[in-house]
Amino acid sequence: MKKICSLVVLLLLLSACGVDRGMSSIESELSSGSLEGGLFHTPLDLAHATYPLIDVVKSSSDQHDTSMVFKAEGESIDTVAQFIQGHVAIEPVEVSETKDKKKIIIYEDHFVTMTEDPEDPASTLVEVATYGFVRDNYQPNFFSGFFLWYLLDDVLDVDDWNKKQKKRCDSSTGGCYGSYGGSGGGYKGPIGQPSLRGGSSSVRGGGPGTGK
C-alpha cells in the first residue's frame, strides 16, 4: 500500500512539472493584472510573458522611447502574428501582409514588427516599439509597400512623416533604424537630430546585452 501511495504522489508531481511554460507565464501575469478574460491588455504584456527579451534599443531622441526585442525561437513569422492577434485584448489599428521576411501589426501605442532572425532563420525576432521610437528612428523605406503613408501620418501624428523623416535620416551621421536584424544592437540613430515632435538628444541606442 505504501508503495502504491508513493507512486501516486510521484505521478502527481511529474504531472505538475509537465505544465508548459505558457501556462505558468499566464498564471504569473494573472496575478500582476496584465490579463483580462484570458487575454493580455497589450502586445508588450504578451511579449514579456511569452518570449525571452534579448535587447532593448533606445531612441536617439528620447531614451524613454524604446524598441524591446524578443525572440520567438523555432516559430515562423505568421505563427507568431496569429498568436499575438489571438491573445491581445485590443484590436489592431492595422495589420500588414507578410512579405520580404517581415510582418507589422500596429496597435494602440505600439508597433509590433516581426522579422526573420538573420542568425537563426527558423526563429522570429519580435520588436515591440513605442510610437515615439518609430516616429523618430525608423527609416521610412522599412514600411514601404506595407502601409499607406497617410495611415502612418495619422498614427504618428506627423504631417508628411515619410518625407520629413527621410530628410532627417539622410542628413544624419548615425542613419536610421531598419529593425534589429537589419541595424543590430549597435544602432545609434540620427545623433543630434531633433525629434519630429521637438527636442533633441545624443543618447546612444541600446547595445548588445542591454536587455539581457
WOPERA-V373785 format. One record per pair of residues at least 6 apart in sequence whose C-alpha atoms are under 7 Angstrom apart, sorted by the first residue. I is the first residue (numbers start at 1). J is the second residue. D is the distance in whole Angstrom. If there is no record, write none. Layout:
# WOPERA-V373785
i;j;d
I;J;D
I;J;D
This chain:
# WOPERA-V373785
i;j;d
22;50;6
25;49;5
25;50;7
26;49;7
29;35;6
29;49;7
34;40;6
34;41;6
34;45;6
35;41;6
39;87;5
39;88;5
39;89;5
40;46;6
40;87;6
40;88;5
40;89;6
41;88;6
41;89;5
41;90;7
42;88;6
42;90;7
43;84;7
43;88;6
44;128;6
51;70;6
51;71;6
51;72;6
52;70;6
52;71;6
53;69;6
53;70;4
53;71;7
53;211;6
53;212;7
54;69;6
54;70;5
54;71;7
54;209;7
54;211;5
54;212;6
55;68;6
55;69;5
55;208;6
55;209;6
55;210;5
55;211;4
55;212;6
56;66;7
56;67;6
56;68;5
56;69;6
56;206;6
56;210;6
56;211;5
57;66;6
57;67;5
57;68;6
57;185;7
57;205;5
57;206;4
57;207;7
58;65;6
58;66;5
58;67;7
58;205;4
58;206;5
59;65;5
59;66;6
59;133;6
59;137;7
59;205;6
60;188;6
60;189;5
60;190;6
60;191;6
60;201;6
60;202;6
60;203;5
60;204;6
60;205;6
61;136;7
61;194;7
61;195;6
61;200;5
61;201;5
61;203;7
62;201;7
63;203;7
65;130;6
65;132;6
65;133;5
66;129;6
66;130;6
66;133;6
67;127;6
67;128;6
67;129;4
67;130;7
67;133;7
68;127;5
68;128;5
68;129;6
69;125;7
69;126;6
69;127;5
69;128;7
70;125;6
70;126;5
70;127;6
71;124;6
71;125;5
71;126;6
72;123;6
72;124;5
72;125;6
72;126;7
73;123;5
73;124;7
74;122;5
74;123;4
75;122;6
75;123;5
75;124;6
76;122;7
76;123;6
76;124;6
77;114;6
77;115;7
77;116;7
77;124;6
92;105;7
92;106;6
92;107;5
93;106;5
93;107;5
93;108;7
94;105;6
94;106;5
95;104;6
95;105;5
95;106;6
96;103;6
96;104;5
96;105;6
96;146;6
96;147;7
97;103;6
97;146;7
101;115;6
101;116;6
102;114;5
102;115;4
102;116;7
103;113;6
103;114;5
103;115;7
104;112;6
104;113;5
104;114;6
105;111;6
105;112;5
105;113;7
106;112;6
109;130;6
109;131;6
110;128;6
110;129;5
110;130;5
110;131;6
111;128;6
111;129;5
111;130;6
111;131;7
112;126;7
112;127;6
112;128;5
112;129;7
113;126;6
113;127;5
113;128;7
114;124;6
114;125;6
114;126;5
114;127;6
115;124;6
115;125;5
115;126;7
116;123;6
116;124;5
116;125;6
117;123;6
117;124;5
117;125;5
117;181;6
118;181;6
131;156;6
135;156;6
136;195;6
136;196;6
137;176;5
137;177;5
137;189;6
138;176;6
138;177;4
138;178;6
139;166;7
139;169;7
139;176;5
139;177;5
139;178;6
140;162;6
140;165;7
140;166;6
142;178;6
149;162;7
153;159;5
153;160;6
153;161;6
169;175;5
169;176;5
169;190;6
172;190;5
172;191;7
172;193;7
173;190;6
173;191;7
174;188;6
174;189;5
174;190;5
174;191;6
175;189;6
175;190;5
176;189;5
176;190;6
177;183;6
177;189;7
185;206;6
185;207;4
185;208;5
186;205;7
186;206;7
186;207;5
186;208;7
187;205;6
188;204;5
188;205;5
189;205;7
191;202;5
192;200;6
192;201;6
192;202;5
193;200;6
194;200;4
